[in-house]
Amino acid sequence: MYVNHCQSPLGGITLASDGDAIVGLWFDGQKYFGAGLPRTCQTEELPIFQETRRWLELYFHSKRPPDFTPRLRPVGTKFRQAVWDILLKIPYGQTVTYGEISKAVAKENHLTSMSPQAVGGAVGHNPISLIIPCHRVVGTGGSLTGYAGGIDKKIALLTLEGVDVSPFSRP
């Protein structure tokens, strides 16, 4: 496993890779930081890290989303993978609720319902922040709850994407 570090307008970011794809991207110190990483990782400069830093640079400094996505390989249960796949489909500059995601997961699995709380757990344990856009998920009542990087970062990311955050409430 390999790690690398970069800076963003919102603070330091740690990247993790299996050598081929990104397996982790965390704001330094965020909740679940480094979850799933072994105790020892090699610090290397890999092409996947260069590509991911280019994605982050475009994301933070452009008025549009990057037109490419680095190779991603998040590790998690089948359920979490299903939730993360849905997160990847949330358009730039838009938000969805935990309830909407739970309905989508239920539909894909031919179930009548799915717990929004279970979806919240999967969203909260997303190992690849920003690229898998968990910051675009809000509470059904308009609460900005549930971002492992912190509510201030969630607000900054949504604002960067042009989302009007004034109707949302802070927990």
N, C-alpha and C positions, 0 to 999 in steps of 0.2 A: 504494500500500500504506500502511496506517495502523497505528500502534502506540499502546499505552497501557500503563499500569503500575498495579498494585495490590499491596497487602500481604495476606499470609495468615499464619496461625499458624506456618507453616513457612518463612516468608521472602517476599521479593519475587517477584512473578510478572509477566512481560511477556506481553501479549496482542498478536496481530497479526490484521488483517482486510483483506479486499479491498474493504471498504466495505459489504458485505452479509452476510458470514458470517465466522466465525472460521477462520483458516488456520494459526494458531500459538498455543500457550500453553506457556510454559516457566518453570520456576523459574529465577530469575536465576542465571546461571553454570553451569547444568547442561550436561552433554555434549550436543553438537549444538545449543546455544543459538542461536536465530535462523536455523537452517539453512533455506536457500531464500529468505530475505528479501533484497531489494535493499539496496545500501549506504545509500541514503537513503530514509527513510520519514517520513511526516507524523505528528506526534503530534496526535491529534484525540480529541474526546469523541463517540463514535458510539453510537447506540442499541444496536448489537450488543455493544459493550463494557459498557454499563450492564446489559444482560441477562446477560452472562457473569459480571460481578461479583456480580449477585444470585444466580446459580447457585452460585458459589464460596462466598458468604456462607452460603447454606443448607447446602451440602455440609459446610463446616467447623464449623458451629454447630448443626446439627440432629441429631437422633437417627435421621433417615431420609434417604434420597437425595432430591434435588430431583425434582419430578414433571414437569419439562420439561427439554428440552435445547436450548441455543442452536443456531442454524444453524451447521453445520460444513462446511468445504470443505478438508480436508487434501489437499495436493498430493503425489502419489507415483505410482509405477508401478502397473500393474494388480494385480500380486502384492501389493504393500504395501497397496493399497486393500482387497484381499480380506482380508488379515490384520487390518487396522484395523476392518473391518466385523464380524469375529468378536469382536474386543476389546469392541466396543460392546454385544455380547450377553452378556458376562460379568455375572452378577447382582452387585449391591452386596453386599459382605460375603462373597463367595466367591472362590476362586482356581481357576485352571486351569494346566495345565503347557504348556510349549512343545510337547511331544509331542502333547498333546490337540489343540492348535491345528493342528499340522501334519497330523494325521489329518483334521480338519474341512476344511482347505484342499484336501487331496488328494481327499476325497470330493466337494466342490463342483466340482472340476475334472476329475472322472472319472479320477483317477490312482490307482495302487496305493499310492504312498507320496509323502511330501514330507519334505524335510530339516528337522528341528527347528532346525538352525543357521541355515538360510535364514529360517525364521520368527523366530528370535531377532534377526536383523538387521533385519527389518521392524518388530518390536516395539520394538527399541532406537531406531529412527529415527522413531517416532511423533511427529508435530509438535504434537499437541494433548494434552499430558499432562493427567491427572486426568479430563477429560471423556471422552476415549478411554482407558479405564482399564488402561493397560499395567502399572500397579503390581500388578494382580491376577494377573499371570503369574509362576509359579515354576518352578524346575527340577524335572525328574522325580524326582530323589532328595530333594526337599524343600529345595533351596537357594534362598535369596532373591537369587539372582544377577540381573544384567541390568537395573537401573533407572537410566536416564540422570540422574535427579535425585539419585541416591545411595541407598545401602542404608538409611541412617537415615531418610530421608524415606519410602521404601517401607514400612518397618516402622511408622512413624507413621501412614501412610495406611491400611494394613491394620488396625492397632489401632483407629483412628478408626471403621472400618467394622465393628468387632466380631469380627475374625478373631483366633483364638488363634494367635499367631506362635511360641509356645514349641516346637512340633514342627519348625519350620523351622531350617535352619542358615545361618549367615552365610558367604559365600565367603572 
